């Protein structure tokens, strides 16, 4: 069974997607169908809880839908401790460094959203793949 750490943007994109063929939806479907095990840390789960609650996303996802999404997502998830700091400075956005540290410490592949892949120095390194590439592994 494939175990992956998915960037919060991949999962939120799946929740907001209107296209059932979107790569982020394929990743989420694989989690729901049990083809992959989603690995999350408390920090990642917190980010996934916080992002849909933002006012600017309310027009796409109600509070009730966001809460149901997080609950449905958390159910099949394997929760692991966050990687201990300090985290290596691999991303231009230091807020993403915890995620790549989690991948490095736990040894799972990471699925990153194509829109943020360009921001990471670690792109192209083993274990960091785009959500489109993940479809090929399923």
C-alpha positions as CSV (number, residue, x, y, z in Angstrom):
1,X,0.0,0.0,0.0
2,X,1.3,3.4,-0.9
3,X,1.6,5.9,2.0
4,X,1.7,9.6,1.0
5,X,1.9,13.0,2.6
6,X,-0.3,15.3,0.6
7,X,0.2,19.1,0.8
8,X,-2.8,20.9,2.2
9,X,-3.3,22.6,-1.1
10,X,-3.8,19.3,-2.9
11,X,-6.5,18.3,-0.4
12,X,-8.3,21.7,-0.3
13,X,-8.2,21.8,-4.1
14,X,-10.0,18.4,-4.2
15,X,-12.7,19.8,-1.8
16,X,-13.2,22.8,-4.0
17,X,-12.9,21.1,-7.4
18,X,-15.7,21.2,-9.8
19,X,-14.0,18.8,-12.2
20,X,-14.1,15.2,-11.1
21,X,-11.1,14.5,-13.3
22,X,-8.8,17.0,-11.6
23,X,-5.6,15.5,-10.3
24,X,-6.3,16.6,-6.8
25,X,-9.6,14.7,-6.9
26,X,-7.9,11.6,-8.1
27,X,-5.6,11.7,-5.1
28,X,-8.5,12.2,-2.7
29,X,-10.5,9.4,-4.4
30,X,-7.5,7.1,-3.9
31,X,-7.5,7.9,-0.2
32,X,-11.2,7.3,0.1
33,X,-11.1,4.1,-1.9
34,X,-8.2,2.8,0.2
35,X,-5.7,2.6,-2.6
36,X,-3.3,4.9,-0.7
37,X,-2.9,5.7,2.9
38,X,-2.8,9.4,3.7
39,X,-0.3,10.3,6.3
40,X,-0.8,13.6,8.2
41,X,0.8,15.3,11.2
42,X,-1.1,17.5,13.7
43,X,0.3,20.6,11.9
44,X,-0.9,19.4,8.5
45,X,-4.4,18.5,9.9
46,X,-4.6,21.9,11.5
47,X,-3.8,23.6,8.3
48,X,-6.5,21.6,6.5
49,X,-9.0,22.6,9.2
50,X,-8.1,26.2,9.0
51,X,-8.0,26.9,5.3
52,X,-11.6,26.0,4.5
53,X,-12.7,28.2,7.3
54,X,-11.4,31.3,5.6
55,X,-14.0,33.8,4.6
56,X,-12.9,34.0,1.0
57,X,-13.6,30.3,0.5
58,X,-17.2,30.5,1.9
59,X,-18.6,31.0,-1.5
60,X,-17.2,27.6,-2.5
61,X,-17.7,25.6,0.7
62,X,-20.1,26.2,3.6
63,X,-18.9,25.8,7.2
64,X,-20.8,22.5,7.4
65,X,-19.3,21.2,4.2
66,X,-15.8,22.2,5.4
67,X,-16.3,20.4,8.7
68,X,-17.7,17.3,7.0
69,X,-14.7,17.3,4.6
70,X,-12.2,17.5,7.4
71,X,-14.0,14.7,9.4
72,X,-14.2,12.5,6.3
73,X,-10.6,13.1,5.5
74,X,-9.3,12.5,9.0
75,X,-11.1,9.2,9.3
76,X,-8.9,7.1,7.0
77,X,-5.8,9.0,7.8
78,X,-2.7,7.8,9.5
79,X,-1.7,10.5,12.0
80,X,2.0,10.7,12.8
81,X,3.9,13.2,15.0
82,X,5.3,16.3,13.4
83,X,9.0,16.2,12.4
84,X,11.0,17.8,15.2
85,X,12.3,21.3,14.5
86,X,14.4,22.8,13.2
87,X,13.2,22.1,9.8
88,X,15.5,22.4,6.8
89,X,15.0,25.5,4.8
90,X,13.9,23.9,1.5
91,X,11.0,26.1,0.5
92,X,10.7,29.7,-0.4
93,X,7.6,29.7,1.7
94,X,9.0,28.7,5.2
95,X,5.4,27.6,6.1
96,X,5.9,24.6,3.8
97,X,9.2,23.4,5.4
98,X,7.4,21.4,8.1
99,X,5.8,19.3,5.4
100,X,9.0,18.4,3.6
101,X,10.6,17.7,7.0
102,X,7.8,15.3,7.7
103,X,8.4,13.6,4.3
104,X,12.2,13.3,5.0
105,X,11.8,12.0,8.6
106,X,9.0,9.5,7.8
107,X,10.2,8.5,4.3
108,X,6.8,8.8,2.6
109,X,6.3,10.4,-0.8
110,X,4.8,13.9,-0.8
111,X,2.1,15.0,-3.2
112,X,2.3,18.7,-3.9
113,X,0.0,20.9,-5.8
114,X,1.4,22.0,-9.2
115,X,0.7,25.6,-8.3
116,X,3.1,25.5,-5.4
117,X,5.7,23.0,-6.8
118,X,7.6,25.9,-8.3
119,X,8.1,27.5,-4.9
120,X,10.1,24.7,-3.4
121,X,13.8,24.2,-3.8
122,X,13.2,20.5,-3.2
123,X,11.1,20.0,-6.4
124,X,12.3,17.1,-8.4
125,X,14.0,15.4,-5.4
126,X,13.0,11.9,-4.6
127,X,9.7,11.7,-2.8
128,X,8.3,15.0,-3.9
129,X,5.8,14.6,-6.8
130,X,3.0,16.6,-8.3
131,X,-0.6,15.5,-7.9
132,X,-0.7,14.8,-11.7
133,X,2.3,12.5,-11.3
134,X,0.5,10.7,-8.4
135,X,-2.2,9.7,-10.8
136,X,0.3,7.5,-12.6
137,X,1.1,5.6,-9.4
138,X,-2.5,4.7,-8.7
